[in-house]
Amino acid sequence: MEIATVFDFAHDTVIFVVGVTAVLASLGVILCSSPIYCALYLISHMICLALLFLLYNAEFLAVVQIIVYAGAVMILFLFIIALLGGKKEAPENSFHRAAAFAFVFVMLGELYLLATVGPTQQVRGEIPAELFGTAKAIGIELFSKHLVVFELASVLLLVAAVGVMCLAKFSFTLIKKRAR
C-alpha cells in the first residue's frame, strides 16, 4: 500500500468522524430540552464545521467560524439565555415536534442521497482558482456583490439584541445622588 493512499484513507476517516460528530451535535441542539445545553451543542457543532473547513483547506473560513460564530455570536446567545432564564422545557407531543422530526429525517435522507451521488465539481466563477477560499476572494465577494445582504444581517443582529432587552423587561430606577 502506498503512503499516499494511507494518508487519503486517514483524511477521509477524520472527515467522516468530524462530520458524524457535527450531525450528532446538531441533533443535540434539536432534541435537548435545556436551552443552555442546546447552545453548548450548537457551539460544538460550529467547532466541527470549523474543523471541516480546515480539512478542506479553507483556513480563513475556519478562523472566522471560530471567532465570529462560536466565539462572539454564541457567547451572546448564552448571555441572552442566562438573562432570560434558561428554564428546561417540558417535552410535548405536538404537530410541531412531529414536523421537526420529519424535517430532520428528510434532511438525513437528502444527506444520504448526496453522499451516494458522488463527488461534485468546483463552481467556476469570476474569482481565479489560485485565489479561491482566500481572505481576498471572500472580501471581494462579500463587499462587492453581497454588501446589502451583509448590512441587512448586521441590522438584524442589532434588532435582535434590542428585542431581547425589551423582552427581558428591565426596570430602570433612577439612582438618587447623595447630597454631601
Secondary structure per residue as TSV (DSSP state, phi and psi in degrees):
chain	resnum	aa	ss	phi	psi
A	1	M	-	360.0	133.1
A	2	E	-	-76.2	156.5
A	3	I	H	-68.8	-30.7
A	4	A	H	-65.7	-38.2
A	5	T	H	-70.3	-32.4
A	6	V	H	-65.4	-43.4
A	7	F	H	-65.8	-39.6
A	8	D	H	-62.7	-41.9
A	9	F	H	-64.6	-43.1
A	10	A	H	-64.8	-40.8
A	11	H	H	-62.3	-46.3
A	12	D	H	-64.8	-36.5
A	13	T	H	-65.9	-43.6
A	14	V	H	-64.2	-41.5
A	15	I	H	-61.1	-43.0
A	16	F	H	-63.5	-45.0
A	17	V	H	-65.4	-44.1
A	18	V	H	-66.4	-38.3
A	19	G	H	-64.8	-43.1
A	20	V	H	-64.7	-39.4
A	21	T	H	-63.3	-39.7
A	22	A	H	-63.4	-41.5
A	23	V	H	-66.0	-42.5
A	24	L	H	-65.1	-38.5
A	25	A	H	-66.1	-38.5
A	26	S	H	-68.3	-34.3
A	27	L	H	-66.6	-34.2
A	28	G	H	-62.9	-36.4
A	29	V	H	-62.7	-41.3
A	30	I	H	-75.9	-41.0
A	31	L	H	-91.4	-17.4
A	32	C	-	-75.9	141.5
A	33	S	S	-95.1	-14.0
A	34	S	-	-92.0	125.4
A	35	P	H	-64.4	-31.8
A	36	I	H	-64.9	-45.8
A	37	Y	H	-67.3	-33.8
A	38	C	H	-60.7	-43.9
A	39	A	H	-65.1	-39.2
A	40	L	H	-66.7	-38.3
A	41	Y	H	-62.8	-38.4
A	42	L	H	-66.4	-37.1
A	43	I	H	-63.1	-44.0
A	44	S	H	-65.8	-33.8
A	45	H	H	-64.7	-41.4
A	46	M	H	-68.6	-32.8
A	47	I	H	-66.4	-39.8
A	48	C	H	-63.1	-38.9
A	49	L	H	-63.4	-39.5
A	50	A	H	-63.6	-38.9
A	51	L	H	-64.1	-39.1
A	52	L	H	-65.2	-38.9
A	53	F	H	-60.0	-42.0
A	54	L	H	-63.3	-40.9
A	55	L	H	-68.0	-23.6
A	56	Y	T	-101.1	21.0
A	57	N	T	61.4	36.3
A	58	A	-	-114.8	72.7
A	59	E	H	-64.3	-39.9
A	60	F	H	-62.4	-44.7
A	61	L	H	-64.2	-34.6
A	62	A	H	-65.3	-43.1
A	63	V	H	-66.9	-42.1
A	64	V	H	-63.9	-39.3
A	65	Q	I	-59.7	-43.1
A	66	I	I	-72.9	-49.4
A	67	I	I	-70.7	-49.7
A	68	V	I	-80.2	-54.0
A	69	Y	I	-82.1	-60.6
A	70	A	I	-68.2	-30.1
A	71	G	I	-84.7	-69.9
A	72	A	I	-77.6	-54.9
A	73	V	I	-66.5	-43.1
A	74	M	H	-71.9	-33.3
A	75	I	H	-66.2	-37.5
A	76	L	H	-61.1	-42.8
A	77	F	H	-60.7	-42.6
A	78	L	H	-63.2	-40.7
A	79	F	H	-63.8	-40.3
A	80	I	H	-65.7	-41.9
A	81	I	H	-63.5	-42.6
A	82	A	H	-65.8	-35.7
A	83	L	H	-67.6	-43.0
A	84	L	H	-83.3	-11.8
A	85	G	-	91.5	110.5
A	86	G	-	-86.7	76.3
A	87	K	-	-82.7	142.3
A	88	K	-	-73.0	135.1
A	89	E	-	-88.0	142.8
A	90	A	-	-81.7	128.6
A	91	P	-	-67.0	136.1
A	92	E	-	-127.0	142.1
A	93	N	-	-90.8	103.3
A	94	S	-	-136.9	177.8
A	95	F	H	-64.6	-36.4
A	96	H	H	-65.7	-38.7
A	97	R	H	-67.0	-42.4
A	98	A	H	-64.8	-38.5
A	99	A	H	-66.2	-36.7
A	100	A	H	-65.3	-43.4
A	101	F	H	-64.3	-40.1
A	102	A	H	-62.5	-41.3
A	103	F	H	-61.9	-43.0
A	104	V	H	-62.7	-43.6
A	105	F	H	-69.2	-34.2
A	106	V	H	-65.5	-41.6
A	107	M	H	-66.5	-38.9
A	108	L	H	-65.6	-37.4
A	109	G	H	-64.5	-40.4
A	110	E	H	-65.0	-38.9
A	111	L	H	-63.0	-40.2
A	112	Y	H	-63.4	-44.7
A	113	L	H	-63.3	-39.0
A	114	L	H	-63.8	-38.5
A	115	A	H	-71.1	-30.7
A	116	T	H	-85.5	-15.9
A	117	V	H	-69.4	-39.6
A	118	G	-	119.8	-174.7
A	119	P	-	-70.1	150.2
A	120	T	-	-105.5	164.9
A	121	Q	-	-94.3	150.4
A	122	Q	-	-68.7	138.8
A	123	V	-	-71.8	127.7
A	124	R	-	-91.6	124.5
A	125	G	-	-131.9	-157.5
A	126	E	S	-80.0	-18.2
A	127	I	S	-80.0	131.5
A	128	P	-	-61.2	152.2
A	129	A	G	-61.7	-33.1
A	130	E	G	-72.9	-18.0
A	131	L	G	-96.8	-5.5
A	132	F	T	-62.2	124.9
A	133	G	T	88.2	-2.8
A	134	T	S	-85.5	168.6
A	135	A	H	-64.5	-35.3
A	136	K	H	-64.6	-44.7
A	137	A	H	-65.2	-40.5
A	138	I	H	-67.2	-41.1
A	139	G	H	-63.1	-41.1
A	140	I	H	-62.5	-46.0
A	141	E	I	-65.3	-46.4
A	142	L	I	-67.8	-44.3
A	143	F	I	-96.0	4.0
A	144	S	I	-111.4	-58.9
A	145	K	I	-86.9	-28.5
A	146	H	S	-118.5	29.4
A	147	L	H	-66.4	-41.4
A	148	V	H	-65.6	-42.5
A	149	V	H	-64.4	-39.7
A	150	F	H	-61.2	-45.3
A	151	E	H	-68.3	-37.8
A	152	L	H	-64.2	-36.4
A	153	A	H	-66.1	-38.5
A	154	S	H	-68.2	-37.7
A	155	V	H	-65.6	-38.5
A	156	L	H	-61.9	-42.6
A	157	L	H	-64.2	-38.5
A	158	L	H	-65.0	-44.4
A	159	V	H	-63.5	-38.3
A	160	A	H	-64.2	-41.4
A	161	A	H	-64.9	-41.4
A	162	V	H	-67.0	-38.5
A	163	G	H	-62.8	-38.7
A	164	V	H	-65.3	-39.6
A	165	M	H	-65.5	-36.7
A	166	C	H	-68.9	-37.7
A	167	L	H	-68.8	-30.3
A	168	A	H	-71.6	-16.2
A	169	K	T	53.9	61.9
A	170	F	-	-65.2	139.7
A	171	S	-	-112.2	107.6
A	172	F	-	-88.7	121.7
A	173	T	-	-111.3	135.6
A	174	L	-	-72.0	137.0
A	175	I	-	-90.4	123.1
A	176	K	-	-78.1	137.1
A	177	K	-	-73.8	139.1
A	178	R	-	-78.4	129.0
A	179	A	-	-79.4	134.0
A	180	R	-	-97.6	360.0
